[in-house]
């Protein structure tokens, strides 16, 4: 078996792309998107008709409402390919707006349901800020399941699990990027700080009986992916999926529930004050969270510009 086939024995593989045509060859169960991936996709000739149709069919609506329909349009096409769930992201500019995030999550689910998709096939992606976590807590009580993204630290992960969030997406590659730059050091295998972060979160959840799923994300190379074999889910870009299919090097399970249960990690109790203090004390997590929100916000503005341009044409 190639490495992708071996990984699927231990871990659910998720496609990380807005290019739904490229994911078919890898038969992932789930798929994730974000504003940057959608922006990249709509600039390809293959997806321009989807963009143009969203603008044409909803010309009387606001640009924001058209974007919602575009995001759901991509999600609907993805759901024709995969048997599982698609993650659709809320506007990053709502990352510190609990009520706005709740409203956006409800609006996106309503569009999916109007198209005949059950809400258990959709995850609403929300940034792992305190405000975003509180919004997810409300949405989860309404059976609107959430994927908490831009997650870089254990306190974020703990707050998400305490809120009953369905799934978290720790960002392996971005953690790796920060430590590589800060320490002028290359990391690999079990020494990779991003890999270590996911292992720590996985161990915490399994030891203390949380049902929240852990999905490693934002990979830079296949060694990071292989090192997390056994994680609940791994969301992987098409180019790295291709590399995994081209290698038949052995893949061994690295994350195991029993080993996690035996780990010496201690349970933490977090309120808002402690959450913010612990996050602030982690320079990497603080910087990467802010950077990620800014980047996704910029791409949302660019997407709005493309839609406004089509509306004026």
N, C-alpha and C positions, 0 to 999 in steps of 0.2 A: 504494500500500500504506500501511496505517497504521503507526505506529511499532513496534508489537509485531511485525507481519509483517516489517518491515525488520530488526529486531533478530535475528529468527530466522535471517536469512541469515548472521549472523556468530557467533551465541552460542546455546547451549542454554538455553532458558527453563525455569525450575523454579518451581512454585507453592509459596509459603511460607504454609501454612495447615493447620489441622486440620479446616477446613470443606470436606470433600471434595466436597460438592455444588456449591460455588461455583466450583470450579476447572475444571469440565467445559467451560465456554464458551471457555477460553483455550488448550486443547489443549497443556498443558506436557508435556515428556518425562518429567521427574522431579518429585518433591514432597518437601518437608521439613516436619517438625513439631518442636515442642519442648514442654516441660511447660506453658508459659504458653498456647500455642495449644490444646493438648488441654484444659486447664482451661476456657478460654473456650468451646470447642466443646461440652463435655458439659453446659454450663449452658443450651444452646439446646434447645428442644423437639424439634427434628429428630434430635438425637443422644442424648437421654436413653434411648431404648430400647437403644442400644448399651452404655451404661453399666450400665443395669439388668440386661441379659443377662449381662454380665461378672460382676457381683456374684452374680446368681442361679445361674449355671451353675458357679461356682467358690467357693461359699459356705464350703466346708471348708478353703480355702486361706488363707494370710495375706493381709493387706491389700497388702503388697508384691507378692505373686504375682498378685493380682487386677489391680493396676495394670499389671504386665507384660502381662497378657492383654488389658487394655483398650488399651494402646498398640499392641500387635500387631493387635488388632481394627480399630483405625483404619487401621493400615498395610495390612491386607488389603483394606479397602474402597477405599482410595486406589489400590492396585495393580490393581483392577478397571477403573479409569478411565485410568490412565497406562500408556504402553508401557515405561517405564524403571524407575527405582529410587525407593524411598521411604527417607527418613532417619528413624530412630527413635532418640530420645535416651535415654542412660543417666541415672540419678538424679544430679543435680548434687551431691548430698551425698557422692558417691563421687569427686569431682574430685581429691582428694589421696590416693586409695586405689587403687594400681595393681592389686593382686590382686582387689579388689572390683569394679573396672571390668571386668577380664578376665572374671570370673565372670558379671557382668551381660550383657556382650556375647555370651558363649556361650549364656546362657539365652534371650536374645531371639532369636538366630538359630535355636536349637532349636525355639522356638515357631513361627517362620515355616516352618521345614522340615517340622514336623509338619503344617502346614496346606497343604503341597505347593508352597511357594515356594522357589525356588532361592536360595542365599545371594548370588549375584551381582546379585539385584534389591533388596538391602537394604544400606543404609549405617548403621552404628552411630555415632551422634553422641556425641562425647566432648569435654569441655572441654580446651582447649589448655594445660593445666598440664604441668609436667615429668612428673608421675606419669601423667597422662592420655595423653601422647605415648608413654610407655614401654608402657602397656597396649595402645595401638593397634599398636605395633610387634609385640607378641606375637600379637594378633588377626589382623593382616595376614598373618603367616606361616601362619596356619590358614585362609587364604582367607576370613576374615571382614573385609570391607572397611569402612573407617571414614571418617567425616566429622568432622574436627576443627574444633570451633566455638568461639565466644568468643575469636576470634583478632584481635588488635589491633596486632601488631608483626611486623617482619621476623624477629627471632630466633625467635619462635614458629613462623613459617612455615618457616624453615630447619630447625629441629629436627623438624618434621613430615615434611618432604621427606626428610631424612636417615634417618628411621625407616621410610620406604617407605609412608607413608600414602596412601590412594587420593585423598582430596580434602580441601581446607581451605576454610573459610568466613570470610574476613575481613569484619568488621562495619563497613561503610561509615558508616551512619547514626549509630552510637554514637560513632565517632571524630569525626565532624562535630559531634555534640552537645557533646562535651567541649571541642573547640577553640572552638566558637562561644561557649560560656559562659566559658571561661578568658580569651579575648581580646576578648570583647564585639564579635565581628565576624561578619557574614554571609559565607558562602563559596558560590561557585557555579562550575560548569564545572570546568576543569582546576585551579583554585585550591583546590578542596575537599580538605581533608586526608584524608578518608576515601577519596576517589577516588585520590589520590596514593598512599596506602598499598597499595591493590590493584594499581595499575600497577607499583609497586616490586616487589611479590611476584611478579607475573606475569613481569616482566622477569628477575628472578633465576632463576625456575624454567626459563624458556625458554633463557636464556643458558647455564646450566650443565647442561642436559639432563635435568632432573628430569621424571618422568612424572606427578607429583602434579597433580591438577586444581585449578584456582582457581575458586571460586564466590563472587562478590561477594554480600553479604547485608546485611540490615538497612538498607533504603533509606528515606529521608525524602521524596524527590521523584523525579520522572521524569528530571530533568536529571542526577542522579547515575547513573541507569541508562544513559541514552543516552551519557554520557561514558565508559562502560566497555564499549561495543560492541566485540566481539572477544574479551572475556574468555571463558574456557572455558565457564563457566556463570554465570547470574545468577538468584538465587532472589528472587522478587518477590511481595508480598502481593496479594490479589485487587483491592483498591481501586486500587493503582498499575497493575496489569495493565489494569484498566478504563480508566484515564486514557490509557494507551499506545494502546489501541484507538480512542480518541476523537480522536487527533491524527494528522495526516498530514505533520507537519513532517519534513524529511529527517534520516536517521540515517546517519552515516558511521562506518566502522570506525576505532576509536581505539587498540586494542591489536593488535599484529601480531607474530608470532614473529620475523620477520627484524629488525624494529626493535629488539625486545628483545635479540636476539643481539648487536646492535651497541652496546648500552648500555654505559656505563663502569663499571657496578656491579662490585664486587670480591667474590670468594668468601670466605665466613667459615667457620671451623671452630669448632663449639660443643661443649663438654662441659657437664656440669650446672652447674659453678661459673660459667662464662661466660654460660650461658643465664640463670641467675638474676640475675646482676649486670646484664646488659644489660636484662632485663625490669624490674628494680628501678629502673634509671636512666631508664626511660620512664614518667613519672608517669601519662600518659594510659592506657597499656596496663595498668599495674599497677592503677589505680583501676577501669577498666572491666571487667577480668577479675574482680576481686573482687566488684564490683557485680553482674555478670551471674550469677556463681555463687550469690550471696545471693538474687537475685530468682528464679531458677529453683528454688532450694531451698524458698523460701517457697511457691511455687505447687505444688510437689510435696506439701508438708505440707497445703495446702488441698485438694488432690485426695484425699489420704488421708482427710481429715476428711469429705469428701462420701461417700466409699465406706464409711467406718465408720458414718456416719449411715444409709445404706441398709441396712447389715447389721443394724443394731439395730431397724430399722423392722418 
